[in-house]
Amino acid sequence: MFSFPSFSTILILFLTKIPSFPSQPTPFSSRLLDSTLQDHAFQSFPHHRSKTGTIYTGNVPVNLTGITISALRLRSGSLRKRGYNGYKEFNIPKGIVENPYVKRVILVYHNLGNWSQVYYPLPGFLYLTPVVGLLGYNADNMTAKGLPELDLRAPEDPIVIKFETLKVLGNGYSPVCVFFDLFGGVVFDHVLNGSVCSCVTQGHVGIVVESSPAPVPAPAPEHVPEYPIAGGDGGGGRGGRNRGWWVGGSVAGGVLLAALVVVLVLWVRWCRGTKRIEKMTVAADHGVPLAVAAVGRAEVPVAMSTRTKPILESEYVT
């Protein structure tokens, strides 16, 4: 006989086996690269008498040739009061705040060079500059590895990034700044003075341009429709990953909805069967009970004796 609780258990086990549909991971992790570069940047400091305010150039592994790194140790109070101008492409303003607070901070500089497109791919865009980055770490332990980044922010004036050279392209191209935060976010902004970008927090920055020049806008129609036109979400390169999540979520949602419908139908049938059995039980309880006789060790119902005595056929014969 069908048991609804047992079916629910089987259904739960089945749903736990439904595969998830995460976005396809890139073979090159930018966060893993940050951790690797932090380890090698810290090794650039001399073991004894490393100077505060001096830029030290680090060495990267052989498999990352083309990337350049540097490390700069500063006192938090000095960084907040004076800032630091001329750290490679970065001009750091005064007023920088780190969270959590530390006495000394190490600023690690990245220049990804020809690895920019590999670790920070932007479909539909071309890089005019290498991607450069600035990340802050606690300087209490100079030999630490895998340190988490501090939360560096510029609440007053933005951090300015001035690129020396840009790739030259033809007319019709409009370069834009692109900023990558530490959480996978991508933000586009205007280029200032031809080669200058700005940001208010740590991360990676570059200048990009669309792969094909913007088409000449068509003349406006006589009557512009008043219906809203769907626009982009401003994700900047995350559309493909979002579509992957949408497809996976739709498939999983459809399977889950179908399973819930099946459960609902079976539950209704189970309730109807239960009510039918209850009615039959009540009807049986209100009927005429049969006599019970012992047969061996068992008790079985027996028919009552008939009330009308049968008449033999011979009694009708005269």
C-alpha positions in Angstrom: 0.0 0.0 0.0 1.2 3.5 -0.8 2.8 5.4 2.1 3.1 9.1 1.8 5.9 9.5 4.4 8.1 7.0 2.7 7.6 8.7 -0.6 8.5 12.0 0.9 11.8 10.6 2.1 12.6 9.2 -1.3 11.7 12.5 -2.9 14.0 14.4 -0.6 16.9 12.0 -1.3 16.2 12.5 -5.1 16.2 16.3 -4.8 19.5 16.3 -3.0 21.0 14.5 -6.0 20.0 17.3 -8.4 23.3 18.8 -9.7 23.9 22.5 -9.2 24.7 24.8 -12.1 27.4 27.2 -11.0 29.0 29.5 -13.4 32.0 28.0 -15.1 35.2 28.8 -13.1 38.0 30.4 -15.0 41.2 28.3 -15.1 43.2 31.3 -13.8 42.0 32.7 -10.4 42.8 36.3 -9.8 42.4 35.9 -6.0 44.9 33.0 -6.0 47.2 35.2 -8.0 46.9 38.0 -5.4 47.9 35.6 -2.6 50.9 34.3 -4.6 52.1 37.8 -5.4 51.7 38.8 -1.8 54.0 36.0 -0.7 56.7 37.0 -3.2 56.4 40.7 -2.6 57.0 40.2 1.2 60.2 38.3 0.3 61.6 41.4 -1.4 62.1 43.1 2.0 65.7 42.7 3.5 65.8 40.4 6.5 67.3 43.1 8.6 66.9 46.9 8.6 64.2 47.2 5.9 63.4 50.9 5.5 60.0 52.4 5.8 58.9 54.5 2.8 61.3 52.6 0.4 59.9 50.7 -2.6 61.3 47.2 -2.9 60.9 45.2 -6.2 60.0 41.6 -5.9 60.5 38.5 -8.1 57.7 36.4 -9.4 57.7 32.7 -10.2 59.0 31.6 -13.6 55.5 30.6 -14.7 54.4 34.2 -14.1 57.1 35.9 -16.1 55.9 39.3 -17.4 54.3 40.3 -14.1 56.1 42.9 -12.0 55.5 43.4 -8.3 56.7 45.9 -5.6 56.2 46.4 -1.9 56.1 49.6 0.1 55.9 49.7 3.9 54.4 52.8 5.5 53.2 53.9 8.9 49.4 54.1 9.0 49.5 57.6 10.6 51.9 58.9 8.0 49.8 57.4 5.2 46.7 59.0 6.6 48.2 62.5 7.1 50.4 62.8 4.0 49.4 60.1 1.5 52.1 58.9 -1.0 52.6 60.2 -4.5 54.5 58.4 -7.2 54.1 54.8 -6.2 54.4 53.5 -9.8 51.2 54.7 -11.5 49.4 55.3 -8.2 49.1 58.7 -6.4 47.7 58.0 -3.0 46.0 61.0 -1.3 45.9 61.8 2.4 43.0 60.6 4.5 43.4 56.9 3.6 41.6 54.7 6.2 42.4 51.0 6.7 40.1 48.5 8.4 41.0 46.9 10.7 43.5 49.5 12.0 47.2 48.5 12.0 50.3 50.4 13.0 52.1 49.8 9.7 50.8 48.8 6.4 52.4 47.2 3.4 51.2 48.3 -0.1 51.8 45.6 -2.7 51.8 46.8 -6.3 50.9 44.6 -9.3 51.5 45.1 -13.0 50.1 42.1 -14.8 51.6 43.0 -18.2 50.6 40.5 -20.9 48.7 38.5 -18.2 46.0 41.1 -17.9 43.6 39.5 -20.4 44.2 36.1 -18.8 43.4 36.9 -15.2 40.9 39.7 -15.9 39.1 38.8 -19.2 36.5 41.2 -20.6 34.7 39.8 -23.6 34.1 42.5 -26.2 36.9 44.8 -24.9 40.6 45.3 -25.7 43.1 46.4 -23.1 45.0 49.6 -24.0 47.1 49.4 -20.8 48.2 46.6 -18.6 46.1 45.9 -15.5 47.7 47.4 -12.4 46.7 46.8 -8.8 47.3 48.1 -5.3 46.5 46.0 -2.2 47.2 46.7 1.5 48.3 44.2 4.1 49.2 44.2 7.8 53.0 44.7 8.2 53.3 43.2 11.7 54.6 39.9 10.3 57.0 40.3 7.4 57.3 36.6 6.8 53.6 35.8 6.8 52.0 34.1 3.8 48.4 34.1 2.6 47.5 37.2 4.5 44.0 38.7 4.0 43.9 42.2 2.5 43.0 45.2 4.6 40.0 47.3 3.6 41.7 50.5 2.3 39.4 53.4 1.4 39.9 57.0 0.4 36.9 58.9 1.9 38.2 62.4 0.9 40.0 62.5 -2.4 40.2 59.5 -4.8 43.3 57.4 -5.5 44.6 58.6 -8.9 46.1 56.1 -11.4 48.1 57.8 -14.3 49.2 55.5 -17.1 52.2 56.5 -19.1 51.4 55.0 -22.5 48.3 53.7 -24.2 47.9 51.6 -27.3 47.0 53.8 -30.3 43.8 53.0 -32.1 41.9 54.6 -35.0 39.0 57.1 -34.8 35.7 56.0 -33.4 37.0 54.3 -30.3 36.2 55.7 -26.8 38.6 54.4 -24.1 37.1 53.8 -20.6 38.6 53.0 -17.2 37.7 49.6 -15.8 38.0 48.8 -12.0 38.0 45.3 -10.5 37.3 45.0 -6.8 38.3 42.1 -4.6 34.8 40.6 -4.7 34.4 40.1 -8.5 32.7 43.5 -9.1 33.5 45.4 -12.3 33.0 49.1 -12.7 33.5 51.3 -15.8 34.3 55.0 -15.6 35.5 57.9 -17.8 39.1 58.4 -18.6 40.5 61.7 -17.4 43.0 63.7 -19.4 43.5 60.9 -21.8 45.2 58.4 -19.5 44.1 58.9 -15.9 41.7 56.8 -13.9 40.6 57.1 -10.3 39.1 54.9 -7.6 38.2 55.1 -3.9 39.3 51.7 -2.7 41.9 49.1 -3.4 41.8 46.8 -6.4 43.0 46.5 -10.0 42.6 49.1 -12.7 43.1 49.3 -16.5 42.0 51.2 -19.6 40.0 49.3 -22.2 38.1 50.0 -25.4 35.3 48.1 -27.2 36.5 45.6 -29.8 34.7 47.3 -32.6 34.1 51.1 -32.9 30.8 52.4 -31.9 28.4 52.6 -34.9 27.2 55.9 -36.2 23.8 56.5 -34.6 20.8 56.2 -36.9 18.5 59.2 -37.4 15.8 59.4 -34.8 12.3 58.4 -36.0 9.6 61.0 -36.4 7.5 59.6 -33.5 9.6 58.1 -30.7 7.6 55.3 -29.0 6.9 55.9 -25.4 7.4 52.3 -24.4 10.4 51.6 -22.2 13.3 49.9 -23.8 15.2 47.2 -21.9 18.7 48.2 -21.1 21.8 46.5 -19.8 22.5 45.9 -16.1 25.9 47.6 -16.2 27.6 44.3 -15.2 30.6 45.0 -17.4 31.6 41.5 -18.6 29.5 39.6 -16.1 26.6 39.0 -18.5 27.8 35.6 -19.6 28.2 34.4 -16.0 24.8 35.8 -15.1 23.2 34.0 -18.1 24.8 30.7 -16.9 23.2 31.2 -13.4 19.8 32.0 -15.0 19.9 28.8 -17.1 21.0 26.7 -14.2 18.4 28.2 -11.9 15.6 27.8 -14.4 16.4 24.1 -14.9 16.6 23.4 -11.2 13.5 25.4 -10.5 11.5 23.6 -13.1 12.6 20.2 -11.7 11.7 21.3 -8.2 8.3 22.7 -9.3 7.4 19.4 -11.1 8.4 17.4 -8.0 6.2 19.6 -5.8 3.3 19.1 -8.1 3.8 15.3 -8.0 3.9 15.4 -4.2 0.7 17.5 -4.0 -1.2 15.0 -6.3 0.0 12.0 -4.3 -0.8 13.7 -1.1 -4.4 14.4 -2.2 -4.8 10.8 -3.2 -3.4 9.6 0.1 -5.8 11.8 2.0 -8.8 10.5 0.0 -7.8 6.9 0.6 -7.4 7.6 4.3 -10.9 9.1 4.5 -12.4 6.2 2.6 -10.9 3.7 5.0 -12.2 5.7 7.9 -15.7 5.7 6.5 -15.6 1.9 6.0 -14.3 1.4 9.5 -17.1 3.6 11.0 -19.7 1.7 8.9 -18.4 -1.6 10.1 -18.5 -0.5 13.8 -22.2 0.4 13.5 -23.2 -2.9 11.8 -24.7 -6.1 13.3 -21.8 -8.0 15.0 -21.4 -11.6 14.2 -21.2 -14.3 16.8 -17.7 -15.6 17.5 -16.8 -19.2 18.2 -13.5 -20.7 19.3 -12.0 -23.0 16.8 -8.8 -24.4 18.3 -6.8 -21.4 19.5 -8.5 -19.0 17.1 -11.8 -17.1 17.3 -13.8 -17.0 14.1 -17.1 -15.4 13.3 -20.1 -17.8 12.8 -23.5 -17.2 11.4 -26.5 -17.0 13.7 -29.2 -19.7 13.5 -32.1 -18.8 11.2 -35.2 -17.4 12.8 -37.7 -19.2 10.4 -37.7 -22.9 10.6 -37.4 -24.5 7.2 -40.4 -26.7 6.0 -39.7 -30.0 4.3 -41.3 -30.7 1.0 -42.8 -33.9 2.4 -45.0 -31.9 4.8 -46.9 -30.5 1.8 -47.7 -33.9 0.5 -51.1 -35.1 1.6 
